[in-house]
Every structure is written in structure tokens, then in C-alpha cells.
Amino acid sequence: MVKKFFAALLSILFYPLFFGCLILFHGIQVVCLTLFGKNAHKKSVDILNFFLIRCLNIMGNRTFYTNKYNIPEDKPLLFIANHQSMFDITMIVWYMRKHSPQFISKIELGKGIPSISYNLRHGGSVLIDRKNRRQSLPALTNFGKRLQKNNETGVLFPEGTRSKNGIPKEFMDGGFKILTKAMPEGYIVPLTLNNSWKLLEWGYFPIGCFNKVSLKVHEPIAIASASASELLEKVERQIKQAIK
């Protein structure tokens, strides 16, 4: 396949640059947080993700962002998105950087990965042990309460794991119900990601090339406007209808 051949050639350039960014910005994050505080650390993470997107551009991939709505800035927010690729996080962090999104991540990612593990531990995200409900459920509740108290932004992928072919999985309600209950004054912002699965259609080598990857923002919904079940049904329908 010609496309896969070019992807392999470009991946030889992509990976040194990609991991180089992670290693370089790991040190930058440490310096920013230690010497200048959380705001400087946040800006360093934003810039890191800008360069990670540029790495995708080297592969001939293009990224697009669409938002026709005003997202509340003085309310707790919960971004709900479909999940297709590890690069979904890069897209959300960069394009939604104004809202400083914080993620729910499995505990294993909290160590061993330059830049990413450090940011998960120090950037406000929550690490959960999926095999330990006694740890994960209180952690999610406390995360939602913090978002509510400080008017911060969390991100939830209700599919749990990424779709490897772009076809969305059923949205699970466990984490959604816990978070919405903990942040009654907040807003849900549905997000649809398209074609990011193609970046990993051949696995981690080669990286997919010459794709159009997009992030679409839907109209914010007040959490208090409906029950958790009704909200999840509405959000799932909006997100999935926009998947191409």
C-alpha cells in the first residue's frame, strides 16, 4: 500500500520529534511548576501540545476545530467526548486550552511517560485504579467536587476505551452520574472527534498520514436542566450524530 509506505517513511521523522518534545517539555514543566507556579506550568503544557500537533502535521495530517457556541467561563464544565486515539487528548488540550481541561486517567499512566505522566500528576487530573472501586469511586467524586468548587473543567470519555475503527461504543453512565451529581451548577460541553482513529489505524508504527482530524464543539447543556440519564442520552446522541 503506497500510503502505508509513505507513512512509514514519515514516521521515521515523526517519532524522534514527538519523543523529543516529550523529553524537552518534561524538564520545562518541572522548571515552570517549581519556580513559577501553576499558571506557568499550564502554559508549558499548552505549548507542548501545540508542538505535538505540529508533529502530526509533519505526517501530512491536518487538524480542524469548530465551535459556534459561547462556553461559560465562570461555571464548572464537563467536556464529554467520544474516544478514538491517544491524540484526542492533544486536540482537546490545545484547542480547548482556554478552559484548562483536566482528565480522568488510569493510574498506570501516572508514571513512566515523559511530560504526560508529570502533567497527569501535577496538572489537576485524577488518576484512578479501574480494578479498585474503593479507590476510583471516591476519587471521581472528589474530582467532581473540586471542579464544582473552583469552576474548573474536567474531561470524560464515557466509552471507557478508544474506538479503533471510528465506530463509537456505548456510553457508560457510571463516571458520568458521579461527576454530574458532584457538580450540579456546572455545564456539559459535548465534543465530537472525527478521524483521529486513522492516526493509529496501523498501530503505533507507522503513524497514519494525510488525514483530516477534527474537533467539533456542541452547545453547552446545564447539568441542572435534566436527570443524569436524560443528559447522557442527549449528549451521546449529539456526539454520535456528528461522527463521520
C-alpha positions in Angstrom: 0.0 0.0 0.0 1.5 3.3 -1.2 0.0 5.3 1.7 1.4 3.0 4.3 4.8 3.1 2.7 4.9 6.9 2.9 3.6 6.7 6.4 6.5 4.5 7.4 9.0 7.0 5.9 7.4 9.9 7.6 7.1 8.1 10.9 10.9 7.8 11.0 10.9 11.6 11.2 7.8 11.8 13.4 8.9 9.7 16.4 12.2 11.4 17.2 10.5 14.8 17.1 7.5 13.5 19.1 9.5 11.9 21.9 12.0 14.8 21.7 9.1 17.2 22.5 8.0 15.0 25.4 11.5 14.8 26.9 12.3 18.5 26.4 9.0 19.7 27.9 9.2 17.3 30.8 12.1 19.4 32.0 10.4 22.7 31.1 7.3 21.6 33.1 9.4 20.8 36.2 11.1 24.2 36.0 7.9 26.1 35.3 6.0 24.5 38.2 8.8 24.6 40.7 9.9 28.2 40.0 6.9 30.0 38.6 3.8 28.1 39.7 0.7 26.5 38.2 -0.1 29.1 35.6 3.4 28.8 34.1 3.1 25.1 34.2 -0.2 25.2 32.4 1.2 27.4 29.7 4.1 25.0 29.2 1.6 22.1 28.7 -0.3 24.1 26.2 2.8 24.8 24.2 3.8 21.2 24.4 0.5 20.2 22.8 0.9 22.8 20.1 4.2 21.2 19.1 2.7 17.7 19.3 0.0 18.8 16.8 2.8 20.2 14.6 4.3 16.7 14.7 1.1 15.3 13.3 1.3 18.0 10.6 4.7 16.6 9.6 2.8 13.3 8.8 0.6 15.3 6.4 -2.3 15.3 8.9 -4.4 18.4 9.3 -6.4 19.3 12.3 -9.6 21.4 12.4 -11.6 23.0 15.2 -15.2 24.1 15.1 -17.1 26.0 17.8 -20.2 28.1 17.2 -21.1 28.5 20.9 -20.2 30.6 23.9 -18.9 28.3 26.6 -19.4 29.6 30.2 -16.2 30.8 31.8 -17.4 31.2 35.3 -19.0 27.8 35.8 -17.7 24.3 36.3 -17.5 22.4 33.0 -17.6 18.8 32.0 -16.3 18.0 28.5 -17.8 14.8 27.2 -16.2 13.3 24.1 -16.0 10.2 22.0 -12.6 8.5 22.1 -10.7 7.3 19.1 -7.0 7.9 19.8 -4.4 9.0 22.3 -4.2 12.1 20.2 -7.7 13.1 21.2 -6.1 14.4 24.4 -3.7 16.6 22.5 -6.5 18.0 20.4 -8.6 18.8 23.5 -5.7 20.3 25.5 -4.7 22.6 22.6 -8.0 23.7 21.1 -9.8 24.0 24.5 -6.8 25.4 26.3 -8.7 28.5 27.4 -10.6 26.2 29.8 -7.6 24.3 31.2 -9.1 20.8 30.8 -8.2 18.2 33.4 -8.5 14.5 32.6 -9.6 11.2 34.2 -6.8 8.7 33.5 -5.9 5.2 34.5 -3.4 5.1 37.3 -0.8 3.3 35.2 -0.2 6.4 33.1 0.9 8.4 36.2 4.4 7.3 35.8 7.0 6.3 33.2 6.0 8.7 30.3 7.9 11.9 29.9 5.8 15.0 30.2 2.5 13.1 30.1 2.9 11.4 33.5 4.2 14.6 35.1 1.3 16.6 33.9 -1.3 14.0 35.0 0.2 14.1 38.5 0.6 17.8 38.8 -1.8 19.4 36.4 -5.1 18.7 38.3 -6.1 15.5 36.6 -7.3 12.5 38.6 -5.7 9.0 38.4 -8.0 6.1 39.0 -7.5 2.4 39.5 -10.1 0.8 37.3 -9.7 -2.5 39.2 -10.3 -0.9 42.6 -13.7 0.7 43.1 -12.8 1.7 46.7 -10.2 4.0 45.2 -11.8 5.0 41.9 -15.3 6.0 43.1 -14.2 8.4 45.9 -11.5 9.8 43.5 -14.2 10.6 40.9 -16.5 12.1 43.5 -13.7 14.3 44.9 -12.7 15.3 41.4 -16.2 16.5 40.6 -16.5 18.4 43.9 -13.2 20.2 43.1 -14.5 21.1 39.6 -17.7 22.4 41.2 -15.9 24.4 44.0 -13.3 26.0 41.8 -15.2 26.4 38.5 -12.8 24.1 36.7 -13.1 21.9 33.7 -13.0 18.1 33.6 -12.9 15.7 30.6 -14.7 12.4 30.5 -14.6 9.7 27.7 -17.7 7.7 28.6 -16.8 4.9 26.2 -14.0 3.9 28.6 -11.6 2.8 25.9 -11.0 4.1 22.5 -12.7 3.0 19.3 -10.1 1.5 17.0 -12.2 1.9 13.8 -14.1 5.1 14.5 -17.4 3.3 15.3 -18.4 4.7 18.7 -19.0 2.3 21.6 -21.9 2.6 24.1 -21.5 5.4 26.6 -21.2 4.1 30.1 -23.1 6.0 32.8 -21.0 5.3 36.0 -18.5 8.1 35.9 -21.0 10.4 34.2 -23.5 10.1 37.1 -20.9 10.5 39.7 -19.5 13.7 38.2 -22.8 15.4 37.3 -24.1 14.7 40.8 -21.0 16.4 42.3 -21.2 19.5 40.1 -24.9 20.5 40.0 -24.1 24.1 38.9 -22.0 23.0 36.0 -22.4 22.7 32.3 -21.8 19.7 30.0 -20.0 20.5 26.7 -20.3 17.7 24.2 -17.3 17.2 21.9 -17.1 15.1 18.7 -13.7 13.9 17.5 -13.5 12.6 13.9 -10.8 10.6 12.2 -8.3 10.6 15.0 -8.6 6.7 14.9 -6.9 6.8 11.5 -3.7 8.1 13.1 -3.4 4.7 14.7 -5.0 2.5 12.1 -1.8 0.6 11.7 -0.9 0.6 15.3 1.9 2.7 16.7 4.0 2.2 13.6 3.6 3.7 11.2 1.5 6.7 12.3 -1.4 7.4 9.9 -0.8 10.1 7.4 -2.7 12.6 5.2 -5.8 12.6 7.3 -8.3 15.4 8.3 -8.8 15.2 12.0 -11.4 17.4 13.6 -12.8 18.5 16.9 -16.4 19.9 17.0 -17.9 21.6 20.0 -21.7 21.2 20.6 -24.0 23.6 22.5 -23.3 23.6 26.3 -26.1 22.0 28.4 -26.8 22.9 32.1 -26.5 19.9 34.3 -29.5 21.0 36.3 -31.7 21.0 33.2 -32.4 17.3 33.3 -31.7 14.0 35.0 -28.4 12.3 34.6 -29.9 9.6 32.4 -31.6 12.1 30.2 -28.5 14.2 29.9 -26.3 11.2 28.9 -28.8 10.1 26.3 -28.9 13.6 24.8 -25.2 14.0 24.9 -24.5 10.6 23.4 -26.9 11.3 20.6 -25.4 14.7 19.7 -21.8 13.3 19.7 -22.5 10.2 17.7 -24.7 12.0 15.1 -21.6 14.2 14.3 -19.2 11.3 13.8 -18.4 10.8 10.2 
